[in-house]
Amino acid sequence: MPDALKELELGGKAILVTGRRFARKSGYLDKLCSLMKSAGVDVIIYDKVEPNPSIETVEMGGKIAREQGVNFVVGFGGGSAMDAAKGIAVLATHDGKLEDYFYPAEVKPPVLPIVAIATTCGTGSEVTKYAVFSKGIRKNVIASEQIVPVLSVLDAEVLRYLSKDITAHTAMDAFSHALESYYHVNSCEFSEIFVRDSIKMILEHFKNAVDGDIDSREKLLYASMLAGLAISLSGTIVVHGLGYYLTQKFGIPHGLANLLFIKQFIEYAAEKIPERTMSLGKLLELDASTPEGVSKILINKLNELSRYAGLPINLREAGIPESELSTIVDQGLSYKRNLDSCIRPPTAHELEEIVKKAF
């Protein structure tokens, strides 16, 4: 890392943005500070980031970065820490509130350079142009090329500390990124390469990774990065729009929230977007001759992996009350950017059917 910082001419003062426990407890906080100091960098630690970072947390980090005159930002952690680092990098050089830069607002340069170090195998934030923040029950996104990290560090050694649950949840987040990217209106031949390799890798290495095999976890870390590249070229669609409410209202981890709707979307796509679904089957080299066949193979595999990891396979098993289904539909419809980005956006009735089947 010191050599990379010097090569990119990143020096002076950095703010290290991370979560409240893992970096310090694991010893990586001291290790990172030592490595940066060996490169001549003064380090300010900001270890206040909570899961699904709030606007207030990011704005406080931005204030510290401005007042301390930092030169670049380092995000160490899962998606929450890396997204918070991106928001802090924006606020360090821009006036106003974080909300001022939510999509569709444009983030103009300059933005502080961002170094992203991933500690989970799902978000892909280390290579994306997106950062997601919480306000009440809403998820809000900044989308800008200005916040793509200038340096991404993928070191599977940090994954040794991941629990089985977090490994499984984040891997399913990566799977969701890849699949949603494929059905996005901006999907292209380039992004499809990332989709293919990411999904294949996740399906092949998921079980061993959950069991703690470090080589398999490294494969998932790489797959997550590929899926991140895929959504940076395209984006996410309705599955994310549905999952956000589960995370904000019930604390369901983001990747698991996506998993609870992804199978029903696959069924929907087989019926409503059959040609695209057949193309996905060919891309993944699945032994299927119909869109329904492609759908069945993928859903069966996801159910198999879910059961292996002890994950709920529907909303009922996840503890979501049936009385919440109409609100989930309404919230899904409200994420218009995600909904409209689908090649064939579900109608309100179709979205209701997706949610009912997910229950």
C-alpha positions in Angstrom: 0.0 0.0 0.0 2.7 2.6 0.8 4.2 2.1 -2.7 0.7 2.6 -4.3 0.1 5.8 -2.4 3.5 7.2 -3.5 2.8 6.1 -7.1 -0.5 8.0 -7.0 1.2 10.9 -5.3 -1.2 10.6 -2.3 0.4 12.3 0.7 0.0 14.9 3.3 -3.0 14.1 5.6 -5.6 11.4 5.2 -8.8 10.6 7.1 -9.3 6.9 7.7 -13.0 6.1 7.6 -14.1 2.8 9.1 -16.7 1.1 11.4 -16.9 1.2 15.1 -15.4 -2.2 16.0 -13.9 -4.5 13.4 -10.9 -2.4 12.3 -9.7 -1.7 15.9 -10.6 -5.1 17.3 -8.9 -7.0 14.5 -5.7 -5.0 14.7 -6.1 -3.7 11.2 -6.6 -0.1 12.3 -3.1 0.0 13.8 -1.7 -1.8 10.8 -3.2 0.6 8.3 -2.1 3.6 10.3 1.4 2.2 10.4 1.5 1.5 6.7 0.3 5.0 5.8 2.7 6.7 8.2 5.5 4.7 6.6 4.5 6.5 3.3 4.8 9.9 5.1 1.0 10.3 5.6 -0.5 11.8 8.7 -3.7 9.9 9.7 -6.9 11.1 11.3 -9.1 8.2 12.4 -12.9 8.4 11.9 -14.3 5.2 13.3 -17.9 6.2 13.7 -19.6 4.6 10.7 -22.6 2.4 11.5 -24.3 -0.1 9.2 -26.3 1.7 6.6 -24.5 5.0 7.3 -26.7 8.0 8.3 -26.5 11.4 6.8 -25.4 12.8 10.2 -22.5 10.4 10.5 -21.2 11.3 7.0 -21.7 15.1 7.5 -19.7 15.0 10.8 -16.9 13.2 8.9 -17.0 15.8 6.2 -16.8 18.6 8.7 -13.7 17.0 10.3 -12.1 16.5 6.9 -12.6 20.1 6.0 -11.4 21.5 9.3 -8.3 19.3 9.3 -7.5 20.0 5.7 -7.1 16.4 4.7 -5.7 15.5 1.2 -7.4 12.2 0.6 -9.9 9.7 2.2 -9.4 6.0 3.0 -12.4 3.8 3.4 -11.8 0.5 5.2 -14.7 -1.9 5.7 -17.8 -3.1 4.0 -20.1 -1.0 1.8 -21.1 1.2 4.7 -17.5 2.4 5.5 -16.6 2.8 1.8 -19.8 4.7 1.0 -19.3 6.9 4.0 -15.8 7.6 2.8 -17.2 8.7 -0.6 -19.7 11.0 1.0 -16.9 12.5 3.2 -14.7 13.0 0.1 -17.5 15.0 -1.5 -18.3 17.1 1.6 -14.7 17.9 2.3 -14.6 20.0 -0.8 -18.2 21.1 -1.3 -20.5 23.3 0.7 -24.0 22.3 1.7 -25.5 19.1 3.1 -25.1 15.6 1.9 -28.7 15.6 0.6 -27.7 18.3 -1.9 -25.8 15.7 -3.8 -28.3 12.9 -3.9 -29.3 11.6 -7.3 -30.1 13.2 -9.7 -27.9 16.0 -8.5 -24.5 16.3 -10.2 -21.3 16.2 -8.1 -18.8 18.5 -9.7 -15.0 18.4 -9.1 -13.0 18.7 -7.1 -13.6 15.7 -4.9 -10.9 14.4 -2.6 -9.2 11.2 -3.9 -10.6 8.0 -2.4 -8.8 4.8 -1.4 -11.2 1.9 -0.8 -10.2 -1.3 1.1 -13.0 -3.9 1.1 -13.4 -6.2 4.1 -16.5 -8.1 2.8 -17.3 -9.9 -0.4 -20.5 -8.3 -1.6 -20.8 -4.5 -2.0 -18.3 -3.8 -4.8 -18.2 -0.2 -3.6 -14.5 -0.2 -4.0 -14.9 0.1 -7.8 -18.4 1.8 -8.2 -19.6 5.3 -8.8 -22.3 4.9 -6.2 -22.7 5.6 -2.5 -25.8 4.8 -0.5 -27.0 6.6 2.6 -29.9 6.3 5.0 -32.5 8.9 6.0 -35.4 7.5 8.0 -36.8 4.5 6.0 -35.3 5.8 2.8 -32.1 4.8 1.0 -30.6 7.6 -1.0 -27.8 7.4 -3.5 -25.0 9.6 -4.8 -24.1 8.6 -8.3 -21.0 10.2 -9.9 -17.8 9.3 -11.6 -16.2 11.7 -9.2 -16.5 9.3 -6.3 -15.0 6.2 -8.0 -11.9 5.3 -5.9 -8.5 6.0 -7.4 -7.1 3.0 -5.6 -8.9 -0.2 -4.6 -7.3 -2.8 -2.3 -8.6 -6.4 -2.3 -6.8 -8.5 0.3 -8.6 -11.8 1.1 -6.8 -12.1 4.4 -9.3 -9.6 6.0 -12.1 -12.1 5.1 -10.8 -14.6 7.7 -12.7 -12.6 10.3 -16.0 -12.7 8.5 -18.8 -14.7 10.1 -20.6 -17.3 8.0 -23.7 -15.1 8.0 -21.9 -12.0 6.7 -20.1 -14.1 4.1 -23.4 -15.4 2.8 -25.3 -12.1 3.0 -22.6 -10.2 1.1 -22.1 -12.9 -1.5 -25.8 -12.7 -2.2 -25.5 -8.9 -2.6 -22.9 -9.5 -5.2 -25.1 -12.0 -7.0 -27.9 -9.5 -7.0 -25.7 -6.8 -8.4 -24.6 -9.1 -11.2 -28.1 -10.3 -12.1 -29.7 -6.9 -11.8 -27.0 -5.4 -14.0 -27.9 -8.0 -16.7 -31.6 -6.8 -16.8 -30.7 -3.1 -16.7 -31.4 -0.9 -19.7 -27.8 0.1 -19.9 -26.4 -3.5 -19.9 -23.8 -3.9 -22.6 -21.4 -6.6 -23.9 -18.7 -5.3 -21.6 -20.8 -5.4 -18.4 -22.0 -8.9 -19.4 -18.5 -10.3 -19.2 -18.4 -9.2 -15.6 -21.8 -10.6 -14.9 -20.9 -14.0 -16.4 -17.7 -14.4 -14.4 -19.2 -13.0 -11.2 -22.3 -15.3 -11.1 -20.3 -18.4 -12.1 -17.7 -17.7 -9.4 -20.4 -17.1 -6.7 -22.3 -20.3 -7.5 -19.2 -22.4 -7.5 -17.4 -21.1 -4.4 -20.3 -20.0 -2.1 -20.4 -23.1 0.0 -16.7 -23.4 0.7 -16.5 -19.7 1.4 -19.3 -20.0 4.0 -17.4 -22.8 5.5 -14.4 -20.5 5.9 -12.1 -21.6 3.1 -9.9 -18.5 2.4 -9.2 -19.3 -1.2 -13.0 -19.5 -1.9 -13.5 -16.3 0.0 -10.9 -14.7 -2.2 -12.9 -15.9 -5.2 -16.0 -14.2 -3.8 -14.1 -11.0 -3.1 -13.1 -11.0 -6.8 -16.6 -11.8 -7.9 -18.0 -9.0 -5.8 -15.6 -6.6 -7.5 -16.6 -7.8 -10.9 -20.3 -7.3 -10.0 -19.4 -3.8 -8.8 -17.9 -3.1 -12.2 -21.0 -4.4 -13.9 -23.3 -2.1 -12.0 -21.0 0.9 -12.5 -21.6 0.3 -16.3 -25.3 -0.2 -15.8 -26.9 -0.2 -12.4 -29.4 -1.9 -10.1 -33.1 -2.4 -10.7 -36.3 -3.3 -8.9 -34.8 -5.9 -6.5 -32.8 -3.3 -4.8 -35.8 -1.0 -4.7 -37.8 -3.7 -2.9 -35.0 -4.7 -0.5 -34.2 -1.2 0.8 -37.4 -1.1 3.0 -36.6 -4.4 4.6 -33.2 -3.1 5.6 -34.4 0.3 6.9 -37.5 -0.9 8.7 -36.5 -4.4 10.0 -32.7 -4.3 10.0 -32.5 -7.1 7.4 -28.9 -7.1 6.0 -28.8 -5.6 2.6 -27.7 -8.7 0.7 -30.3 -10.9 2.4 -33.0 -8.4 1.7 -32.1 -8.6 -2.0 -32.1 -12.4 -1.9 -35.6 -12.4 -0.6 -36.9 -10.9 -3.8 -34.3 -12.0 -6.4 -35.9 -15.4 -7.1 -39.3 -13.9 -7.8 -37.7 -11.4 -10.1 -36.0 -14.3 -12.0 -39.4 -15.9 -12.5 -40.9 -12.6 -13.6 -38.0 -12.1 -16.1 -38.5 -15.6 -17.5 -42.1 -14.7 -18.3 -41.8 -11.0 -19.3 -38.3 -10.8 -20.7 -37.8 -14.3 -22.2 -35.3 -13.6 -24.8 -33.0 -11.8 -22.3 -33.4 -14.7 -19.9 -32.5 -17.3 -22.6 -29.4 -15.2 -23.4 -28.5 -15.2 -19.7 -28.8 -19.0 -19.7 -26.4 -19.2 -22.6 -24.0 -16.8 -21.0 -23.8 -18.9 -17.9 -23.8 -22.1 -19.9 -26.8 -23.5 -18.1 -28.4 -26.7 -19.4 -31.8 -25.2 -20.3 -33.7 -24.9 -23.5 -36.4 -22.5 -22.3 -36.6 -19.3 -20.2 -38.5 -21.3 -17.6 -35.7 -23.8 -17.5 -33.1 -21.1 -16.9 -35.3 -19.7 -14.2 -35.7 -23.0 -12.5 -32.0 -23.8 -12.5 -31.1 -20.5 -10.9 -33.8 -20.5 -8.3 -33.1 -24.1 -7.3 -29.4 -23.2 -6.9 -30.2 -20.1 -4.8 -32.5 -22.1 -2.6 -29.8 -24.8 -2.2 -27.2 -22.2 -1.2 -29.6 -20.5 1.1 -30.4 -23.7 2.9 -26.7 -24.5 3.2 -26.0 -21.2 4.8 -29.1 -21.3 7.0 -30.6 -18.3 5.3 -34.4 -17.7 5.1 -35.8 -18.4 1.7 -38.9 -16.2 1.9 -40.2 -13.2 3.8 -42.2 -15.3 6.2 -39.1 -17.2 7.3 -37.3 -13.8 7.7 -39.9 -12.7 10.2 -41.6 -10.1 8.0 -45.4 -9.7 8.9 -47.8 -10.3 6.0 -49.4 -7.0 7.0 -46.3 -5.3 5.6 -46.6 -6.5 2.0 -48.6 -3.6 0.7 -46.0 -1.2 2.2 -43.2 -3.1 0.6 -44.9 -2.8 -2.8 -45.5 1.0 -2.2 -41.9 1.5 -1.2 -40.6 -0.5 -4.2 -42.7 1.6 -6.5 -41.3 4.8 -5.0 -37.7 3.9 -6.0 -38.5 5.0 -9.5 -34.9 5.1 -10.7 -34.5 1.4 -10.0 -37.9 0.5 -11.3 -37.6 2.3 -14.6 -34.1 1.0 -15.2 -35.4 -2.5 -15.8 -35.5 -3.6 -19.4 -39.2 -4.3 -18.8 -40.3 -2.5 -15.6 -43.0 -4.3 -13.6 -46.3 -2.7 -13.3 -47.8 -2.0 -9.9 -49.8 -5.2 -10.1 -46.8 -7.2 -11.3 -44.7 -5.9 -8.4 -47.5 -6.9 -6.0 -47.3 -10.4 -7.4 -43.5 -10.5 -7.0 -43.9 -9.5 -3.3 -46.7 -11.9 -2.6 -44.7 -14.8 -4.1 -41.7 -13.7 -2.0 -43.8 -14.1 1.2 
